[in-house]
């Protein structure tokens, strides 16, 4: 052993270490603390204990302090901004799109037209929607070109330099007119009707014969924009390895990833979508919009590209709630018992299918209301028009038909001189009732809910 190396024996003995360890221990407790574990699962027809309890939001503090980061709060080195030019015409053939003057502007780094998109179609049900219109414009909010520039204002100014030559085509705006054989066709040369649903139960004609009274009415609902506080917003970054990262307010990022993969012809594993804090969705951010556009502009420029919809973009180009035309015919006895009902629904899907098939199905099933009706016939149609496209929105067809059948119930109650509450209690579903499609319903508390609400409201007073 080297003489310069000295072995120093530890002065702390094993006993001293034990004493120090004991000193650090927590004071002994007479009895161990136990926490009762109780699983609270409500029985059928019993209120869940979760209702009425305080629930702390983990993101509430940041929201309250104004420190939440939305997409428009994010910035990356070298990031540029994109804007999309809208058609402004309901139905037309595109003869030419000239972006040359916009491309010459100082600060404009890239332009994009529909012909440059590898697979220029998408949609959650039918792939009938172009990312950027390249041949035909189907509604005024269709994008026809896009630009990327060093500032958002410069990108907006560049849109004014893009010239598009159109050959106008005859549009159709009324869904009932669109259903006729001689109406202008939007997509299919044979018909504007692209989805139908039918429900039949019992013998509706016989039910009408047996009824004491027959009431008929037509109800309409309008197109509704979601108007989220945060508009559609995305940042795209296509890196040197050919991988695309998207920061997006999409509500369904897995489906969005698949759509981006398809439209760009890019393998699924080369796409990453980061779902950011969303400033309002309500169904309006359930499908892609500008994500493929920003991805291609990022690929062209080698920079991150941010795109944020203006409020005008939101109203012109994003999805809306489906307008419905709802025709009701109901056979009812003098005591208020419904014996037959016939419903015809026409769903105005706008320019593209989006979620119209799903919406139509839900509306069709729910259109009779929560009432026992032995004889029922419902037919429903989804129709193309050259209007702002429709899509997912809270309820998927339920609010529209609820408005119709409850208004219809009120009208009948008034004509028959029956209390609106009593006519509902007489016809409402009970436990093990069958839905229009034959589903046996469980945990049904429609009548109980009505009675409790009426009591607390003071309905009889």
C-alpha positions as CSV (number, residue, x, y, z in Angstrom):
1,X,0.0,0.0,0.0
2,X,1.2,3.5,-0.8
3,X,2.6,5.2,2.3
4,X,0.8,8.5,1.3
5,X,-2.6,6.8,1.6
6,X,-3.9,6.6,5.1
7,X,-6.8,4.6,6.3
8,X,-9.1,6.7,8.5
9,X,-11.4,4.7,10.8
10,X,-14.9,6.1,11.2
11,X,-15.4,7.6,14.6
12,X,-19.1,6.9,14.4
13,X,-19.8,3.4,15.8
14,X,-22.7,1.2,14.7
15,X,-24.5,1.9,17.9
16,X,-24.3,5.7,17.2
17,X,-25.8,5.2,13.8
18,X,-28.7,3.3,15.2
19,X,-29.4,6.1,17.8
20,X,-29.4,8.7,15.1
21,X,-31.8,6.6,13.0
22,X,-34.2,6.3,16.0
23,X,-34.1,10.0,16.5
24,X,-35.2,10.7,13.0
25,X,-38.2,8.4,13.2
26,X,-41.7,9.9,13.6
27,X,-43.3,9.6,17.1
28,X,-45.0,6.4,17.7
29,X,-48.8,6.3,17.3
30,X,-50.9,4.4,19.8
31,X,-53.1,2.9,17.1
32,X,-52.4,2.8,13.3
33,X,-54.4,5.2,11.3
34,X,-56.9,3.5,9.0
35,X,-59.1,4.9,6.3
36,X,-62.4,3.2,5.5
37,X,-62.6,2.2,1.8
38,X,-66.2,2.4,0.7
39,X,-67.3,1.9,-2.9
40,X,-70.3,4.0,-3.6
41,X,-72.3,2.6,-6.5
42,X,-75.9,3.8,-6.7
43,X,-78.6,1.2,-7.2
44,X,-80.9,1.4,-10.2
45,X,-83.3,4.4,-10.0
46,X,-81.1,5.9,-7.2
47,X,-79.3,9.2,-7.4
48,X,-75.5,9.0,-7.7
49,X,-73.7,10.4,-4.6
50,X,-71.5,12.4,-6.9
51,X,-74.2,14.9,-7.7
52,X,-73.9,18.0,-5.5
53,X,-70.3,17.4,-4.5
54,X,-67.6,20.0,-5.0
55,X,-65.1,19.0,-7.6
56,X,-61.8,21.0,-7.9
57,X,-60.6,21.6,-11.4
58,X,-56.8,21.0,-11.6
59,X,-56.5,23.7,-14.3
60,X,-58.8,26.2,-12.5
61,X,-55.9,28.2,-10.9
62,X,-54.2,28.8,-14.2
63,X,-57.4,29.8,-15.8
64,X,-58.2,32.2,-13.0
65,X,-54.7,33.8,-13.1
66,X,-54.8,34.1,-16.9
67,X,-51.8,31.9,-17.3
68,X,-53.4,29.2,-19.5
69,X,-51.5,28.8,-22.7
70,X,-53.8,28.5,-25.8
71,X,-52.4,28.0,-29.3
72,X,-52.3,31.7,-30.1
73,X,-50.2,32.2,-27.0
74,X,-47.6,29.8,-28.3
75,X,-44.6,30.9,-30.4
76,X,-41.6,29.1,-31.9
77,X,-38.4,30.3,-33.4
78,X,-38.8,31.3,-37.0
79,X,-42.6,30.8,-36.9
80,X,-44.7,32.4,-39.7
81,X,-48.4,32.9,-40.2
82,X,-50.9,31.5,-42.7
83,X,-54.3,32.7,-44.0
84,X,-56.8,31.0,-46.3
85,X,-58.7,32.7,-49.1
86,X,-62.4,31.9,-49.1
87,X,-64.4,31.4,-52.3
88,X,-67.2,33.9,-51.5
89,X,-69.5,32.2,-54.0
90,X,-71.9,29.4,-53.2
91,X,-71.5,27.1,-56.3
92,X,-69.0,27.5,-59.2
93,X,-66.5,25.8,-61.3
94,X,-62.9,27.0,-60.7
95,X,-61.4,27.9,-64.1
96,X,-58.1,29.2,-62.7
97,X,-56.3,30.3,-59.5
98,X,-53.4,32.8,-59.9
99,X,-51.2,33.2,-56.8
100,X,-48.2,34.7,-58.6
101,X,-48.8,38.3,-57.5
102,X,-49.2,37.2,-53.8
103,X,-46.0,35.1,-54.1
104,X,-44.0,38.2,-55.2
105,X,-44.9,40.2,-52.1
106,X,-42.0,40.8,-49.7
107,X,-42.4,38.7,-46.6
108,X,-44.6,36.1,-48.4
109,X,-42.7,32.8,-48.2
110,X,-45.1,30.2,-49.7
111,X,-48.5,29.8,-51.4
112,X,-50.7,26.7,-51.8
113,X,-53.6,25.6,-54.0
114,X,-55.8,22.6,-54.0
115,X,-54.0,20.8,-56.9
116,X,-50.9,20.6,-54.6
117,X,-52.6,18.5,-51.9
118,X,-51.8,14.8,-52.4
119,X,-55.3,13.4,-51.5
120,X,-57.7,16.4,-51.6
121,X,-60.7,15.0,-49.8
122,X,-61.7,14.1,-46.3
123,X,-64.7,13.6,-44.0
124,X,-65.7,11.5,-41.0
125,X,-68.5,9.7,-42.9
126,X,-68.1,10.4,-46.6
127,X,-64.8,11.8,-48.0
128,X,-66.7,14.5,-49.9
129,X,-65.0,17.6,-48.6
130,X,-61.8,19.1,-50.2
131,X,-59.0,20.5,-48.1
132,X,-58.8,23.4,-50.6
133,X,-61.3,23.5,-53.5
134,X,-59.6,22.8,-56.8
135,X,-62.3,22.0,-59.3
136,X,-65.7,23.1,-57.9
137,X,-66.8,25.4,-55.0
138,X,-69.6,23.9,-53.0
139,X,-70.3,26.8,-50.6
140,X,-69.0,30.3,-50.0
141,X,-66.7,29.3,-47.1
142,X,-64.7,26.9,-49.2
143,X,-61.0,27.7,-49.2
144,X,-59.4,28.0,-52.6
145,X,-55.8,29.0,-51.8
146,X,-53.5,29.7,-48.8
147,X,-50.5,31.8,-48.1
148,X,-47.7,31.9,-45.5
149,X,-46.0,35.1,-44.6
150,X,-43.8,36.5,-41.8
151,X,-46.7,38.3,-40.2
152,X,-50.4,37.6,-39.9
153,X,-51.3,41.0,-41.5
154,X,-49.0,40.4,-44.4
155,X,-50.6,37.0,-45.0
156,X,-54.1,38.6,-45.0
157,X,-52.9,41.3,-47.4
158,X,-51.5,38.7,-49.7
159,X,-54.9,37.0,-50.0
160,X,-56.1,40.2,-51.8
161,X,-53.5,39.6,-54.5
162,X,-54.8,36.1,-55.4
163,X,-57.2,36.1,-58.3
164,X,-59.6,33.3,-59.0
165,X,-61.7,32.9,-62.1
166,X,-65.1,31.2,-61.6
167,X,-67.7,29.8,-63.9
168,X,-70.9,30.2,-61.8
169,X,-73.1,27.2,-61.3
170,X,-76.8,27.2,-60.1
171,X,-76.9,26.8,-56.3
172,X,-79.7,25.2,-54.2
173,X,-80.4,26.6,-50.7
174,X,-83.7,25.1,-49.7
175,X,-83.5,21.5,-48.6
176,X,-87.1,20.7,-49.7
177,X,-86.3,22.1,-53.1
178,X,-83.0,20.1,-53.1
179,X,-85.0,16.9,-52.8
180,X,-86.9,17.3,-56.0
181,X,-85.7,15.5,-59.2
182,X,-85.1,18.7,-61.2
183,X,-83.2,20.5,-58.5
184,X,-79.5,21.5,-59.1
185,X,-77.3,18.7,-57.9
186,X,-74.5,19.5,-55.4
187,X,-72.4,16.3,-55.5
188,X,-74.3,13.3,-56.8
189,X,-75.7,13.8,-60.4
190,X,-78.7,11.7,-59.5
191,X,-79.8,13.0,-56.1
192,X,-79.1,15.4,-53.3
193,X,-80.4,12.9,-50.7
194,X,-77.4,11.0,-49.3
195,X,-78.8,9.4,-46.2
196,X,-82.2,8.0,-45.2
197,X,-83.6,6.4,-42.0
198,X,-87.0,4.8,-41.4
199,X,-88.6,3.5,-38.2
200,X,-91.9,1.6,-38.3
201,X,-93.8,0.3,-35.3
202,X,-97.4,-1.0,-35.2
203,X,-100.0,0.1,-37.7
204,X,-100.0,3.9,-38.0
205,X,-102.9,4.2,-40.5
206,X,-105.1,2.0,-38.2
207,X,-104.0,4.2,-35.2
208,X,-105.1,7.4,-37.0
209,X,-108.5,5.7,-37.8
210,X,-109.0,4.9,-34.1
211,X,-107.9,8.3,-32.8
212,X,-110.5,10.9,-31.6
213,X,-108.4,13.8,-32.9
214,X,-105.6,14.3,-35.4
215,X,-103.1,17.2,-35.1
216,X,-100.6,18.2,-37.7
217,X,-97.8,20.8,-37.4
218,X,-94.4,21.7,-39.0
219,X,-91.4,22.9,-37.0
220,X,-88.1,24.3,-38.2
221,X,-84.8,24.9,-36.5
222,X,-82.1,27.2,-37.9
223,X,-78.4,26.8,-38.5
224,X,-76.3,27.5,-35.3
225,X,-72.6,28.4,-35.2
226,X,-70.7,27.2,-32.1
227,X,-68.9,30.5,-31.6
228,X,-66.2,29.2,-29.3
229,X,-64.2,32.0,-27.5
230,X,-61.1,30.4,-29.1
231,X,-61.5,30.0,-32.9
232,X,-59.9,27.1,-34.8
233,X,-56.2,27.3,-34.3
234,X,-53.2,25.2,-35.3
235,X,-49.4,25.3,-35.5
236,X,-47.6,22.9,-37.9
237,X,-43.9,22.0,-37.9
238,X,-42.6,19.7,-40.7
239,X,-39.1,18.9,-39.6
240,X,-36.0,17.9,-41.7
241,X,-36.7,14.2,-40.9
242,X,-40.0,14.3,-42.7
243,X,-42.1,14.3,-39.5
244,X,-45.0,16.5,-38.9
245,X,-45.9,17.9,-35.5
246,X,-49.2,19.7,-35.1
247,X,-50.3,21.7,-32.1
248,X,-54.1,21.7,-32.5
249,X,-57.3,22.5,-30.7
250,X,-58.9,19.4,-32.4
251,X,-61.3,17.5,-30.1
252,X,-60.6,14.1,-31.8
253,X,-56.9,14.0,-32.3
254,X,-56.7,10.3,-33.2
255,X,-59.3,10.7,-36.0
256,X,-57.6,13.9,-37.0
257,X,-54.2,12.2,-37.2
258,X,-55.7,9.6,-39.5
259,X,-57.3,12.3,-41.8
260,X,-54.0,14.2,-41.9
261,X,-52.1,11.0,-42.8
262,X,-54.6,10.3,-45.6
263,X,-54.7,13.8,-47.1
264,X,-51.0,14.3,-47.1
265,X,-50.0,10.7,-48.0
266,X,-47.8,10.7,-45.0
267,X,-47.4,7.5,-42.8
268,X,-49.3,7.6,-39.6
269,X,-46.2,7.1,-37.5
270,X,-44.7,10.3,-38.9
271,X,-47.5,12.5,-37.6
272,X,-47.8,13.7,-34.0
273,X,-50.8,15.8,-32.9
274,X,-50.5,17.6,-29.6
275,X,-53.9,18.4,-28.2
276,X,-53.6,21.8,-26.5
277,X,-55.9,23.5,-24.0
278,X,-59.1,24.1,-25.9
279,X,-61.0,27.4,-25.6
280,X,-64.4,25.9,-26.4
281,X,-65.4,23.0,-28.7
282,X,-69.0,22.0,-28.4
283,X,-68.5,19.6,-31.3
284,X,-67.2,22.2,-33.7
285,X,-63.6,21.1,-33.5
286,X,-64.3,17.4,-34.1
287,X,-62.6,17.2,-37.5
288,X,-59.7,18.7,-39.3
289,X,-59.9,22.0,-41.1
290,X,-56.6,23.8,-41.9
291,X,-54.2,21.1,-40.5
292,X,-53.1,19.6,-43.8
293,X,-52.7,23.1,-45.3
294,X,-50.4,24.3,-42.6
295,X,-48.4,21.1,-42.7
296,X,-47.7,21.6,-46.4
297,X,-46.8,25.3,-46.0
298,X,-44.4,24.3,-43.2
299,X,-42.9,21.7,-45.5
300,X,-42.4,24.3,-48.2
301,X,-40.9,26.9,-46.0
302,X,-39.0,24.8,-43.5
303,X,-40.6,26.9,-40.7
304,X,-43.3,26.4,-38.1
305,X,-46.6,27.8,-39.4
306,X,-49.5,29.1,-37.3
307,X,-53.0,29.5,-38.5
308,X,-55.8,31.1,-36.5
309,X,-59.3,31.5,-37.9
310,X,-60.9,34.9,-37.8
311,X,-64.4,35.2,-36.5
312,X,-65.5,35.6,-40.1
313,X,-63.7,32.3,-41.0
314,X,-65.6,30.6,-38.1
315,X,-69.0,31.7,-39.5
316,X,-68.2,31.0,-43.1
317,X,-66.2,27.9,-43.0
318,X,-66.5,25.9,-39.8
319,X,-69.3,23.4,-39.1
320,X,-72.7,24.4,-37.7
321,X,-75.7,22.7,-36.1
322,X,-78.0,21.0,-38.6
323,X,-81.2,22.9,-39.6
324,X,-84.2,20.6,-39.5
325,X,-87.6,20.7,-41.1
326,X,-89.9,18.5,-39.0
327,X,-93.4,17.5,-39.9
328,X,-95.6,15.9,-37.2
329,X,-98.9,14.2,-37.4
330,X,-100.3,12.8,-34.2
331,X,-103.5,10.8,-33.5
332,X,-104.7,11.3,-29.9
333,X,-107.8,10.5,-27.9
334,X,-109.9,13.0,-26.0
335,X,-108.3,12.0,-22.7
336,X,-104.9,12.9,-24.0
337,X,-103.6,9.3,-24.8
338,X,-101.5,9.2,-28.0
339,X,-102.4,6.4,-30.3
340,X,-100.4,7.1,-33.4
341,X,-97.7,9.4,-34.7
342,X,-96.1,10.0,-38.1
343,X,-92.9,12.1,-38.4
344,X,-91.0,13.3,-41.4
345,X,-87.6,14.8,-40.9
346,X,-85.5,16.7,-43.5
347,X,-82.0,17.5,-42.3
348,X,-80.2,20.3,-44.2
349,X,-76.6,19.0,-44.2
350,X,-75.2,22.0,-46.1
351,X,-72.4,21.4,-48.6
352,X,-70.8,18.3,-47.1
353,X,-71.8,15.2,-45.1
354,X,-69.6,15.5,-42.1
355,X,-71.6,13.9,-39.2
356,X,-75.0,14.2,-40.9
357,X,-75.6,10.4,-41.1
358,X,-75.0,10.1,-37.3
359,X,-77.1,13.1,-36.6
360,X,-79.9,11.9,-38.7
361,X,-80.0,8.5,-37.0
362,X,-80.1,10.0,-33.5
363,X,-82.8,12.5,-34.5
364,X,-84.9,9.7,-36.1
365,X,-84.8,7.5,-33.0
366,X,-85.6,10.3,-30.6
367,X,-88.2,12.1,-32.7
368,X,-91.2,10.4,-31.1
369,X,-90.2,11.7,-27.7
370,X,-90.1,9.9,-24.4
371,X,-93.6,8.7,-24.9
372,X,-95.4,5.3,-25.3
373,X,-96.7,5.3,-28.8
374,X,-97.9,1.9,-30.1
375,X,-98.2,3.0,-33.8
376,X,-95.3,5.0,-35.2
377,X,-93.8,5.8,-38.6
378,X,-90.7,8.0,-38.9
379,X,-88.9,8.8,-42.1
380,X,-85.8,11.0,-42.2
381,X,-83.6,12.4,-45.0
382,X,-80.2,14.1,-45.0
383,X,-79.9,16.5,-48.0
384,X,-77.0,18.4,-49.6
385,X,-77.4,22.2,-50.2
386,X,-74.9,24.9,-51.2
387,X,-74.8,26.3,-47.7
388,X,-72.3,26.5,-44.9
389,X,-71.5,22.9,-43.9
390,X,-73.0,21.3,-40.9
391,X,-71.4,18.9,-38.4
392,X,-71.1,17.8,-34.8
393,X,-72.8,20.0,-32.2
394,X,-74.0,19.1,-28.7
395,X,-76.9,16.7,-28.9
396,X,-76.5,15.5,-32.5
397,X,-80.0,16.0,-33.7
398,X,-81.7,15.6,-30.3
399,X,-82.3,19.4,-29.5
400,X,-84.0,19.9,-32.8
401,X,-86.6,17.1,-32.5
402,X,-87.0,17.8,-28.8
403,X,-88.1,21.3,-29.6
404,X,-90.6,19.9,-32.2
405,X,-92.2,17.1,-30.2
406,X,-92.5,19.1,-27.0
407,X,-94.0,22.1,-28.8
408,X,-96.4,19.7,-30.5
409,X,-97.4,18.3,-27.0
410,X,-98.1,21.8,-25.7
411,X,-100.2,22.7,-28.8
412,X,-102.3,19.5,-28.4
413,X,-102.7,20.0,-24.7
414,X,-104.0,23.5,-25.2
415,X,-106.5,22.4,-27.9
416,X,-107.8,19.6,-25.8
417,X,-107.9,21.7,-22.6
418,X,-105.5,19.3,-20.7
419,X,-102.8,20.4,-18.4
420,X,-99.4,20.2,-20.2
421,X,-97.9,18.3,-17.3
422,X,-100.8,15.8,-17.1
423,X,-100.6,15.0,-20.8
424,X,-97.0,14.2,-20.4
425,X,-97.5,12.1,-17.3
426,X,-100.2,10.1,-19.1
427,X,-97.9,9.2,-22.1
428,X,-94.4,9.2,-20.6
429,X,-92.1,6.1,-20.6
430,X,-92.1,3.9,-17.5
431,X,-89.7,1.2,-16.4
432,X,-89.2,-1.5,-19.1
433,X,-90.9,0.6,-21.7
434,X,-89.8,-0.1,-25.3
435,X,-88.2,2.6,-27.4
436,X,-89.3,3.1,-31.0
437,X,-86.6,0.7,-32.1
438,X,-87.6,-2.0,-29.6
439,X,-84.9,-1.3,-27.0
440,X,-86.1,-2.2,-23.5
441,X,-85.4,0.8,-21.3
442,X,-84.1,0.5,-17.7
443,X,-83.8,3.1,-14.8
444,X,-86.6,5.2,-16.3
445,X,-87.6,8.1,-14.1
446,X,-89.3,10.4,-16.6
447,X,-92.6,10.7,-14.6
448,X,-90.8,11.0,-11.3
449,X,-88.6,13.7,-12.6
450,X,-91.5,15.7,-14.0
451,X,-93.4,15.4,-10.7
452,X,-90.5,16.5,-8.6
453,X,-89.8,19.4,-10.9
454,X,-93.4,20.4,-11.0
455,X,-93.6,20.3,-7.2
456,X,-90.4,22.4,-6.7
457,X,-91.5,24.8,-9.3
458,X,-94.9,25.2,-7.9
459,X,-96.6,24.2,-11.1
460,X,-100.1,23.8,-9.8
461,X,-100.0,27.2,-8.0
